Amino acid sequence: MNVLDKLVVSCCRVDFAARNKQHALEQMANLAVQAPLMRGFDQAQVLEHLEEREEAVSTGLGGGFAIPHCRLEGLDDFVVFILVAPKGVGFDALDNKKVHVFVVVFAPSGQDEDHLRLLASISRMLARGKLVKELADIHSTDVLHEVIARAVVEEEAPTVAVQGPQKLLFIVLFYEVDLDPVLEYLLDQGIEGATVSDSKNMSTYVSAMPLFAGFLSFMREDQAAVKTIMTVIDAGIERALVRGIEQITGDLDTRQGSMIISLDISFSKGSLKMI
């Protein structure tokens, strides 16, 4: 499933404008109930669900885009539409900048797995490349559809799970900024269970040793906290996953600060699946 499969073009707008975040949410609810699958829903109820989600934490993720979303009891399928705001809207984004592209998602209750995958796919698609800027400059919904279709094709990876031997995969990240994109990528590839461990780079300890007192750490400060993702994968998708992760981290043969370790599993029992 990708965003194009669920996109309701009739609800999309390329001239979206709102005075503030609340006004934007009200307009989203108004547009939502015009979608064929949502014509029986109450606009006030839809707005309430959007507001509740925003109260938890803003869906303005920075970089000029936001993904407002919520679950709706009684909805038969996902409803997605895109709003382009040429002048931007203040939306309490994480980087405190205006949002120019909104991808609004309404999900059926009870489909959390698909909901997570769809959100991860949309986030990764918007966060990479110049898609947000390209969308912000368009002037018709036809062009919007073409741009999204092309982005979906570029984003989709030919990763197909192969039943058989399994691998234990460790993804070590010195740069915390890579953590969210990598986790989103794993979700998008159908990997629904992993653990994330916190640890410290050896420089934290070396720089505190009496012998090296007074020396600056030989590692940058943002590399002091190390994140290690551990997950179990089918051996058949190992190479494709590594290629996908390297699209986020950069070439691991040339870039320091990240590592992937893959081990054969001779025995396992249980599951890390979270949903």
C-alpha positions in Angstrom: 0.0 0.0 0.0 1.2 3.5 -0.9 -0.1 7.0 -0.7 -1.2 7.0 -4.3 -3.5 4.0 -3.8 -5.5 5.9 -1.2 -5.3 9.5 -2.6 -8.6 11.3 -3.0 -7.8 13.8 -5.7 -11.1 15.6 -5.3 -10.1 16.7 -1.8 -6.6 17.8 -2.8 -5.9 21.5 -3.0 -2.9 23.5 -4.4 -4.1 26.9 -3.0 -4.6 26.0 0.6 -4.5 28.9 3.0 -5.3 29.1 6.8 -4.9 31.8 9.4 -3.4 29.4 11.9 -3.3 25.8 13.0 -6.8 25.6 14.3 -8.2 27.1 11.1 -6.2 24.6 9.1 -7.6 21.7 11.0 -11.1 22.9 10.6 -10.7 23.1 6.8 -9.2 19.6 6.8 -12.2 18.2 8.6 -14.5 20.1 6.1 -12.6 18.6 3.1 -12.5 15.1 4.7 -16.3 14.7 4.9 -16.5 15.4 1.2 -14.6 12.3 0.4 -16.9 9.5 -0.8 -15.9 7.1 2.0 -16.5 9.8 4.6 -19.7 11.5 3.6 -21.6 9.9 6.5 -19.1 11.2 9.1 -19.8 14.3 11.3 -17.4 17.1 10.5 -17.2 18.1 14.2 -16.3 14.6 15.2 -13.6 14.4 12.5 -12.2 17.7 13.7 -12.2 16.5 17.3 -10.1 13.5 16.3 -7.6 15.6 14.4 -7.3 18.0 17.4 -6.8 15.1 19.9 -3.9 13.8 17.7 -2.3 17.2 17.5 -2.5 17.6 21.3 -0.3 14.6 21.8 2.5 16.1 19.6 2.5 18.2 16.5 2.4 16.3 13.2 4.4 19.2 11.7 7.7 17.2 11.4 9.8 20.0 10.1 11.2 20.6 6.6 8.0 22.3 5.4 5.6 19.3 5.7 3.1 17.9 8.1 1.2 14.6 8.2 -2.1 15.2 10.2 -3.7 11.9 10.8 -6.2 10.1 13.1 -8.2 6.8 13.3 -11.9 6.8 12.7 -14.3 4.1 13.9 -16.5 2.9 11.1 -14.2 4.0 8.2 -13.9 1.3 5.7 -10.6 2.2 4.1 -7.8 4.8 4.2 -8.5 8.3 3.0 -5.6 10.5 2.0 -5.4 14.0 0.5 -2.7 16.6 0.0 -2.9 20.3 0.6 -0.3 22.7 -0.8 -0.1 26.0 1.0 2.0 28.4 -1.1 2.3 31.0 1.7 2.7 28.4 4.4 0.8 27.9 7.6 2.0 28.1 11.2 1.4 24.6 12.5 3.7 24.2 15.6 6.2 22.3 13.5 9.2 20.8 15.2 11.5 23.2 13.5 9.2 26.2 14.2 8.9 26.9 10.4 5.7 27.2 8.4 4.2 24.1 6.7 3.8 24.2 2.9 2.7 20.7 2.3 0.1 18.7 4.3 -0.6 15.0 3.7 -3.8 14.3 5.6 -4.5 10.7 6.5 -7.6 9.1 8.0 -7.2 5.5 9.0 -9.8 2.8 9.8 -9.7 1.7 13.5 -8.1 -1.7 13.9 -5.6 -1.3 11.1 -2.6 0.0 13.1 -0.1 -2.1 11.1 -1.1 -0.6 7.8 -1.5 2.8 9.4 2.1 2.8 10.7 3.5 1.6 7.3 1.6 4.3 5.4 2.8 7.1 7.8 6.4 5.8 7.6 6.2 5.7 3.8 4.8 9.2 3.5 7.4 10.6 6.0 10.3 9.0 4.2 9.1 10.2 0.8 8.7 13.8 1.9 11.9 13.9 3.9 14.1 12.9 1.0 15.1 14.9 -1.9 13.3 18.0 -3.1 9.7 16.7 -3.1 8.3 19.3 -0.7 9.7 22.2 -2.7 8.5 20.7 -5.9 5.0 20.2 -4.5 5.0 23.8 -3.1 5.5 25.2 -6.5 2.8 23.4 -8.4 -0.5 25.0 -9.5 -2.9 22.2 -10.4 -4.1 19.0 -8.9 -3.3 17.1 -12.1 0.4 18.0 -11.7 0.2 17.2 -8.0 -0.9 13.7 -8.9 1.9 13.3 -11.4 4.5 14.4 -9.0 3.3 12.0 -6.3 3.0 9.1 -8.7 6.7 9.7 -9.7 7.8 10.0 -6.1 6.0 6.7 -5.2 7.7 4.9 -8.0 11.1 6.2 -7.0 10.4 5.4 -3.3 9.2 1.8 -3.8 12.0 -0.7 -3.3 12.0 -4.2 -4.8 12.3 -5.7 -1.4 10.4 -9.0 -1.3 10.5 -11.2 1.8 11.9 -14.7 1.1 10.9 -17.5 3.5 13.9 -19.4 4.8 17.0 -18.7 6.9 16.9 -15.7 9.1 19.5 -13.1 10.1 20.1 -11.1 13.2 20.7 -7.5 12.1 22.4 -4.9 14.2 22.3 -1.3 12.9 24.7 0.9 14.9 24.2 4.7 14.5 26.5 7.3 16.0 24.3 10.0 14.4 21.0 10.2 16.2 19.5 12.2 13.4 19.5 8.9 11.3 17.5 7.0 13.9 13.9 8.0 12.9 14.5 7.7 9.1 16.0 4.2 9.6 13.1 3.1 11.8 10.6 4.5 9.3 12.3 2.6 6.6 12.2 -0.7 8.5 8.4 -0.2 9.1 7.9 0.6 5.5 9.6 -2.7 4.6 7.3 -4.7 6.8 9.7 -5.1 9.7 7.4 -4.5 12.7 9.6 -5.5 15.6 13.0 -4.2 16.7 14.7 -3.1 19.9 16.7 0.1 20.2 19.5 0.3 22.7 21.3 3.4 24.0 25.0 3.3 24.7 28.0 5.7 24.7 30.9 6.0 22.3 34.3 5.0 23.8 35.4 8.6 23.4 33.2 9.5 26.3 35.3 7.3 28.6 38.7 7.9 26.9 38.4 11.7 27.3 37.7 11.2 31.0 40.8 9.0 31.7 43.6 10.7 33.7 46.1 10.2 30.9 44.0 12.1 28.4 42.6 14.8 30.7 42.6 18.2 29.1 42.4 16.7 25.5 39.3 17.4 23.5 37.2 14.3 22.6 38.4 12.9 19.3 34.8 12.3 18.4 32.2 15.0 17.8 29.7 15.7 20.6 26.7 14.5 18.6 28.4 11.1 18.3 28.7 10.5 22.0 25.2 8.8 22.3 25.1 5.7 20.2 21.8 4.0 19.1 21.8 0.3 18.2 18.8 -1.2 16.4 18.5 -5.0 16.6 16.0 -6.9 14.5 15.4 -10.3 12.9 15.0 -10.4 9.1 14.7 -13.0 6.4 18.1 -13.6 4.8 16.7 -13.1 1.4 16.1 -9.3 1.9 19.4 -8.6 3.6 21.1 -7.0 0.7 18.1 -4.9 -0.3 17.7 -3.6 3.3 21.3 -2.6 3.5 21.0 -0.7 0.2 17.9 1.1 1.6 19.6 2.0 4.8 22.6 3.3 3.0 20.3 5.7 1.1 19.7 7.2 4.6 23.2 7.0 6.2 25.3 7.3 3.1 27.8 4.7 1.8 28.9 2.7 4.8 32.2 1.8 3.1 33.3 5.4 3.1 31.4 7.1 5.9 32.4 6.7 9.5 29.9 6.7 12.3 27.5 3.9 11.2 27.7 0.2 10.9 25.5 -2.8 10.0 26.3 -6.2 11.4 24.5 -9.3 10.2 24.7 -12.7 11.9 23.3 -16.1 11.0 20.6 -17.4 13.4 20.8 -21.1 14.3 17.9 -21.0 16.7 15.2 -18.5 17.7 11.9 -18.6 19.5 9.4 -15.8 20.0 8.9 -12.6 18.2 9.8 -8.9 18.5 6.7 -7.9 16.6 5.1 -4.9 18.3 1.7 -4.8 16.7 
